[in-house]
Amino acid sequence: MEFEIRPDYTVEDFAAFWHGFREKRPGTKGVQRLSDRGMWRVAWLFFGGGVFLLAVCWLNPLEFQPVPPYMICMGLVFLTLGVLSLIQWRPGRSEPVWPRWAKRCCKKWSGQAPELRWFYRFTPAGMEMHNSTSGHRYDYSQLQQPWEDEEHFYLTLDQKIWHILNKSQFTKGDPDQFAAFLAEQTGKAVRWVDGEKARRGVAL
């Protein structure tokens, strides 16, 4: 049995890694985030709070002599946060708000020469990585805990460099059989990044 993957990453792939590994501990429940509507409301709260504080400083109903500088600073900070958040979370924007880390990684990937991009091959003999200039083979004993989510597998040899394998980009082999193959070769069950039960019905 063999598997081949030729990755062509998008910002969604890097965002999935961010939410599963960098935003939290892998194997734990995903971080609860506000919806777009909730973020929009929070943005208006910041904006309204900034306007209110600056109005208090300007009208000075409490007759401060002088108006405390920290109140002016807080008003400006709240107003700035509100304006920036309203722009970022505006309704009808053309794309979701991706993590900055994900956007930077995607930009770096897109700027890489196609011939230097790695493609992966997994056989009973080991894991192979190749591009137009070099190739490497690793024994499965070197792979640390493998992970997966609905769309990806995640592998690492050293916890520093991670390999994201998109399930839709397998050019050889069935991705539905890949987890069982890895478990057989590594002796480690493929775990789900959100600590859920795998579709194979095994509690993790």
C-alpha positions as CSV (number, residue, x, y, z in Angstrom):
1,M,0.0,0.0,0.0
2,E,1.3,3.4,-1.0
3,F,0.2,7.0,-0.6
4,E,1.3,10.2,-2.4
5,I,0.4,13.8,-1.6
6,R,1.3,16.9,-3.6
7,P,0.3,19.8,-1.4
8,D,-1.0,23.1,-2.8
9,Y,-1.7,25.0,0.4
10,T,-4.2,27.8,0.8
11,V,-4.8,30.1,3.7
12,E,-7.5,27.7,5.0
13,D,-4.9,25.0,5.5
14,F,-2.6,27.2,7.6
15,A,-5.6,28.6,9.5
16,A,-6.7,25.0,10.4
17,F,-3.2,24.3,11.8
18,W,-3.3,27.6,13.8
19,H,-6.6,26.8,15.4
20,G,-5.6,23.2,16.1
21,F,-2.0,23.6,17.3
22,R,-0.9,27.2,17.9
23,E,-4.1,28.6,19.4
24,K,-4.5,25.8,21.8
25,R,-3.0,22.4,22.9
26,P,-3.7,19.7,20.3
27,G,-6.0,17.1,21.6
28,T,-8.1,19.5,23.6
29,K,-11.4,21.1,22.7
30,G,-11.3,24.0,20.2
31,V,-11.2,27.6,21.5
32,Q,-14.7,29.2,21.6
33,R,-14.7,32.3,19.4
34,L,-17.3,35.0,18.9
35,S,-19.3,34.9,15.7
36,D,-18.8,37.7,13.2
37,R,-22.0,39.3,14.5
38,G,-20.6,39.1,18.0
39,M,-17.3,40.7,17.0
40,W,-19.3,43.4,15.2
41,R,-21.2,44.2,18.4
42,V,-18.0,44.3,20.4
43,A,-16.5,46.7,17.9
44,W,-19.4,49.0,18.3
45,L,-19.0,48.8,22.1
46,F,-15.3,49.9,21.8
47,F,-16.3,52.7,19.4
48,G,-19.1,53.9,21.6
49,G,-16.9,53.7,24.7
50,G,-14.2,55.8,23.0
51,V,-16.7,58.4,21.9
52,F,-18.2,58.6,25.4
53,L,-14.9,59.1,27.1
54,L,-13.8,61.8,24.7
55,A,-17.1,63.5,25.1
56,V,-16.7,63.5,28.9
57,C,-13.2,64.9,28.5
58,W,-14.4,67.6,26.1
59,L,-17.6,68.6,28.0
60,N,-16.0,68.0,31.4
61,P,-19.2,67.7,33.4
62,L,-17.3,66.6,36.5
63,E,-15.2,69.8,36.2
64,F,-11.8,68.2,36.4
65,Q,-9.0,70.7,36.6
66,P,-7.3,69.6,34.4
67,V,-8.9,66.7,32.6
68,P,-6.8,63.5,33.5
69,P,-4.6,62.6,30.5
70,Y,-5.3,58.9,31.0
71,M,-9.0,59.5,30.2
72,I,-8.1,61.1,26.9
73,C,-5.7,58.3,26.1
74,M,-8.3,55.6,27.0
75,G,-10.8,57.4,24.8
76,L,-8.5,57.5,21.9
77,V,-7.5,53.8,22.3
78,F,-11.1,52.7,22.5
79,L,-12.0,54.8,19.5
80,T,-9.1,53.4,17.5
81,L,-9.9,49.8,18.4
82,G,-13.5,50.3,17.6
83,V,-12.8,51.8,14.1
84,L,-10.2,49.1,13.2
85,S,-12.6,46.4,14.4
86,L,-15.5,47.8,12.5
87,I,-13.5,47.8,9.3
88,Q,-12.1,44.3,9.9
89,W,-15.5,42.7,10.8
90,R,-17.6,44.7,8.5
91,P,-20.7,42.8,7.1
92,G,-20.4,41.6,3.5
93,R,-16.6,41.6,3.4
94,S,-15.2,39.5,0.6
95,E,-13.3,37.0,2.7
96,P,-13.2,35.6,6.3
97,V,-10.8,37.2,8.9
98,W,-7.9,34.8,8.8
99,P,-5.2,34.7,11.6
100,R,-2.2,36.9,10.7
101,W,0.1,33.9,11.1
102,A,-1.9,31.9,8.6
103,K,-1.8,34.8,6.1
104,R,2.0,35.2,6.5
105,C,2.6,31.5,6.0
106,C,0.4,31.4,2.9
107,K,2.2,34.4,1.4
108,K,5.5,32.7,2.0
109,W,4.3,29.4,0.5
110,S,2.9,31.2,-2.6
111,G,6.2,33.0,-3.1
112,Q,8.2,29.7,-3.1
113,A,9.4,28.3,-6.4
114,P,7.1,25.4,-7.4
115,E,10.1,23.1,-8.1
116,L,11.2,23.6,-4.5
117,R,7.9,22.5,-2.9
118,W,7.9,19.1,-1.2
119,F,5.7,16.2,-2.2
120,Y,5.3,13.2,0.0
121,R,5.2,9.4,-0.5
122,F,4.4,6.9,2.2
123,T,5.2,3.3,1.7
124,P,5.8,0.3,4.1
125,A,9.5,1.2,3.8
126,G,9.1,4.7,5.2
127,M,8.1,8.3,4.6
128,E,9.7,10.1,1.7
129,M,9.9,13.8,0.8
130,H,11.1,15.0,-2.6
131,N,11.4,18.1,-4.6
132,S,13.3,18.9,-7.8
133,T,16.7,19.2,-6.0
134,S,16.7,16.7,-3.2
135,G,15.0,13.8,-1.4
136,H,14.8,12.4,2.1
137,R,13.5,9.2,3.6
138,Y,12.5,8.7,7.2
139,D,11.7,5.6,9.2
140,Y,8.3,5.6,10.8
141,S,9.9,5.3,14.2
142,Q,11.0,8.9,13.8
143,L,7.5,10.2,13.4
144,Q,6.0,11.7,16.5
145,Q,2.3,11.6,17.4
146,P,0.3,11.9,14.2
147,W,-2.9,14.0,14.2
148,E,-5.9,14.7,12.0
149,D,-9.0,16.8,11.6
150,E,-11.8,16.7,9.0
151,E,-9.6,18.0,6.2
152,H,-6.0,17.3,7.1
153,F,-3.4,15.0,8.6
154,Y,-0.5,16.6,10.6
155,L,2.9,15.0,11.0
156,T,6.2,16.1,12.7
157,L,9.6,14.6,13.3
158,D,10.8,17.2,15.9
159,Q,7.8,19.3,17.0
160,K,9.4,22.3,15.2
161,I,8.6,21.5,11.5
162,W,5.1,20.3,10.8
163,H,3.8,18.7,7.6
164,I,0.2,19.5,6.7
165,L,-1.3,16.8,4.4
166,N,-4.6,17.9,2.9
167,K,-6.9,14.9,2.4
168,S,-8.2,16.3,-0.9
169,Q,-4.7,16.4,-2.4
170,F,-3.8,12.6,-2.2
171,T,-2.7,11.7,-5.7
172,K,-2.3,8.0,-4.8
173,G,-4.0,6.0,-2.2
174,D,-7.2,6.5,-0.3
175,P,-7.0,9.2,2.5
176,D,-9.7,7.3,4.4
177,Q,-7.2,4.4,4.8
178,F,-4.2,6.6,5.6
179,A,-4.9,6.8,9.4
180,A,-5.0,3.1,9.7
181,F,-1.8,2.8,7.6
182,L,0.0,5.2,9.8
183,A,-1.2,3.5,13.0
184,E,0.1,0.2,11.7
185,Q,3.5,1.6,10.7
186,T,4.1,3.8,13.7
187,G,2.3,1.9,16.4
188,K,0.5,5.2,17.4
189,A,-3.1,5.8,16.8
190,V,-3.8,9.0,14.8
191,R,-5.5,11.4,17.2
192,W,-7.9,14.2,16.5
193,V,-6.7,17.7,17.1
194,D,-9.9,18.7,18.9
195,G,-10.0,15.6,21.1
196,E,-13.1,14.2,19.4
197,K,-14.0,10.7,18.6
198,A,-12.6,9.7,15.2
199,R,-15.0,8.7,12.5
200,R,-13.7,5.1,13.0
201,G,-15.5,5.1,16.3
202,V,-12.5,4.9,18.5
203,A,-12.5,7.2,21.6
204,L,-9.4,9.2,21.9
